[in-house]
Amino acid sequence: MNIGTVAERSGLTAKTIRYYEDIGLVKPLRDANGYRAFQDKELHKLIFLSRARALGFTIEDCRSLLALYEDETRASADVKRIAKEQLMQIEQKVAALGAMHDTLSHLVKECAGDDRPDCPILEGLGRG
């Protein structure tokens, strides 16, 4: 498969696929003319990477997860550790977003939204 086909099937851009190749996450074969020739194995890795990145895993986490995926002697505890770390980071972000939501909701409710110049939103943003 060429890079366009693999991009379409994986949901990744050709630029992202070339980047993943540059950093060694995928290693497509090369045709005699130098074009990339992706096999099902690389397509599967790219789909794996796409899903992992959509869940917020870093490139290094993805590298570790791919290595574990390919290692039939892996311990599932190693995979779980990486996933738990990512889950903790997501939970921290959710908590931070919740606090942001609460603060902004309060500011919006306090603002009359009329022609007067006083604005609790701007006052709230101006506070340290």
ROTI-763522 format. One record per residue (C-alpha): residue in three letters; x, y, z. Coordinates in steps of 0.02 Angstrom, whole numbers, plus 32768, in hexadecimal, padded with zeros to 4 digits. Layout:
N
SITE / rest / east / north / up
SITE / ala / X / Y / Z .
...
// end
This chain:
128
SITE / rest / east / north / up
SITE / met / 8000 / 8000 / 8000 .
SITE / asn / 803A / 80AF / 7FDF .
SITE / ile / 803A / 8139 / 8060 .
SITE / gly / 7F96 / 8183 / 8021 .
SITE / thr / 7F3A / 80DF / 8036 .
SITE / val / 7F84 / 80C2 / 80E2 .
SITE / ala / 7F59 / 8174 / 8115 .
SITE / glu / 7EA5 / 815B / 80E1 .
SITE / arg / 7E95 / 80B4 / 8139 .
SITE / ser / 7EEC / 80E9 / 81D9 .
SITE / gly / 7E9C / 8194 / 81E8 .
SITE / leu / 7F47 / 81E6 / 81F4 .
SITE / thr / 7F90 / 8267 / 8180 .
SITE / ala / 8020 / 823C / 810D .
SITE / lys / 8089 / 82BC / 816C .
SITE / thr / 8067 / 8262 / 8211 .
SITE / ile / 8092 / 81BA / 81C3 .
SITE / arg / 8136 / 81FE / 8180 .
SITE / tyr / 815B / 8244 / 822E .
SITE / tyr / 8138 / 819C / 827F .
SITE / glu / 81AF / 814F / 8201 .
SITE / asp / 8234 / 81D3 / 8226 .
SITE / ile / 822E / 81AC / 82E0 .
SITE / gly / 822F / 80F1 / 82C3 .
SITE / leu / 817F / 80C0 / 82F6 .
SITE / val / 815C / 8073 / 824C .
SITE / lys / 81D6 / 8032 / 81CB .
SITE / pro / 8184 / 801A / 8122 .
SITE / leu / 81DF / 7FC0 / 8098 .
SITE / arg / 821B / 8023 / 8002 .
SITE / asp / 81F5 / 7FF8 / 7F4E .
SITE / ala / 827F / 7FFD / 7ECC .
SITE / asn / 8249 / 80AE / 7EA2 .
SITE / gly / 825F / 80E2 / 7F58 .
SITE / tyr / 81A6 / 80F3 / 7F7F .
SITE / arg / 8166 / 80B3 / 8025 .
SITE / ala / 8110 / 800B / 801A .
SITE / phe / 80A6 / 7FEF / 80B5 .
SITE / gln / 8070 / 7F41 / 80E5 .
SITE / asp / 7FDE / 7F10 / 8153 .
SITE / lys / 8054 / 7F0B / 81E9 .
SITE / glu / 807E / 7FC4 / 81D8 .
SITE / leu / 7FC8 / 7FF1 / 81B9 .
SITE / his / 7F99 / 7F97 / 8259 .
SITE / lys / 8021 / 7FF4 / 82B9 .
SITE / leu / 7FE4 / 809A / 8274 .
SITE / ile / 7F31 / 8075 / 82A8 .
SITE / phe / 7F75 / 8043 / 8354 .
SITE / leu / 7FD5 / 80E8 / 835E .
SITE / ser / 7F3E / 814C / 8326 .
SITE / arg / 7ED2 / 8100 / 83AF .
SITE / ala / 7F59 / 8113 / 8433 .
SITE / arg / 7F77 / 81C9 / 8406 .
SITE / ala / 7EBB / 81E9 / 8409 .
SITE / leu / 7EBF / 81AC / 84BD .
SITE / gly / 7F48 / 822A / 84E3 .
SITE / phe / 7FDD / 81B6 / 84ED .
SITE / thr / 8083 / 820C / 84CB .
SITE / ile / 80F5 / 81D5 / 843E .
SITE / glu / 8166 / 8181 / 84BD .
SITE / asp / 80D1 / 8129 / 850B .
SITE / cys / 809F / 80EF / 845D .
SITE / arg / 814F / 80B0 / 843E .
SITE / ser / 8146 / 804D / 84E2 .
SITE / leu / 8098 / 800B / 84BD .
SITE / leu / 80CA / 7FD3 / 840F .
SITE / ala / 8162 / 7F7A / 8454 .
SITE / leu / 80F5 / 7F23 / 84D5 .
SITE / tyr / 8074 / 7EF8 / 8450 .
SITE / glu / 80F9 / 7EA3 / 83E8 .
SITE / asp / 8147 / 7E4A / 847E .
SITE / glu / 80EA / 7DA8 / 8499 .
SITE / thr / 8146 / 7D8F / 853F .
SITE / arg / 8109 / 7E36 / 8582 .
SITE / ala / 80B8 / 7E47 / 862C .
SITE / ser / 800C / 7E96 / 8625 .
SITE / ala / 803E / 7EF5 / 86C2 .
SITE / asp / 80B6 / 7F5C / 8658 .
SITE / val / 802B / 7F8C / 85E2 .
SITE / lys / 7FB5 / 7FB2 / 8671 .
SITE / arg / 8036 / 8023 / 86C4 .
SITE / ile / 8043 / 808F / 8628 .
SITE / ala / 7F86 / 8095 / 8615 .
SITE / lys / 7F6C / 80C0 / 86CD .
SITE / glu / 7FE7 / 8150 / 86C1 .
SITE / gln / 7F89 / 8193 / 862A .
SITE / leu / 7EE3 / 817F / 8683 .
SITE / met / 7F25 / 81E2 / 8718 .
SITE / gln / 7F5C / 826E / 86A5 .
SITE / ile / 7EB0 / 8270 / 8652 .
SITE / glu / 7E5C / 8276 / 86FC .
SITE / gln / 7EC8 / 830A / 872D .
SITE / lys / 7E99 / 8364 / 868C .
SITE / val / 7DE0 / 833F / 86A8 .
SITE / ala / 7DED / 8388 / 8758 .
SITE / ala / 7E45 / 8423 / 8716 .
SITE / leu / 7DC1 / 8437 / 868D .
SITE / gly / 7D38 / 8425 / 8711 .
SITE / ala / 7D86 / 84B0 / 8778 .
SITE / met / 7D94 / 851D / 86DD .
SITE / his / 7CDE / 84FA / 86B3 .
SITE / asp / 7CA4 / 8527 / 8763 .
SITE / thr / 7D06 / 85C9 / 8766 .
SITE / leu / 7CCE / 8601 / 86BA .
SITE / ser / 7C19 / 85CF / 86DB .
SITE / his / 7C1B / 8639 / 8779 .
SITE / leu / 7C65 / 86CE / 871D .
SITE / val / 7BE6 / 86C1 / 8690 .
SITE / lys / 7B55 / 86B8 / 870C .
SITE / glu / 7B96 / 8752 / 8768 .
SITE / cys / 7BA3 / 87BB / 86CA .
SITE / ala / 7B06 / 881E / 86A0 .
SITE / gly / 7B35 / 8822 / 85E9 .
SITE / asp / 7AEA / 88CF / 85D2 .
SITE / asp / 7B2A / 8979 / 8599 .
SITE / arg / 7B81 / 89A2 / 863D .
SITE / pro / 7C3F / 89A0 / 863F .
SITE / asp / 7C54 / 893B / 86DE .
SITE / cys / 7C72 / 8885 / 86B7 .
SITE / pro / 7C90 / 87FB / 8736 .
SITE / ile / 7CE0 / 8790 / 86B0 .
SITE / leu / 7D69 / 880F / 868E .
SITE / glu / 7D7C / 8830 / 8749 .
SITE / gly / 7D8C / 8775 / 8769 .
SITE / leu / 7E0D / 8760 / 86E0 .
SITE / gly / 7E6E / 87F5 / 8724 .
SITE / arg / 7E81 / 87A7 / 87D1 .
SITE / gly / 7F1A / 873F / 87F8 .
// end
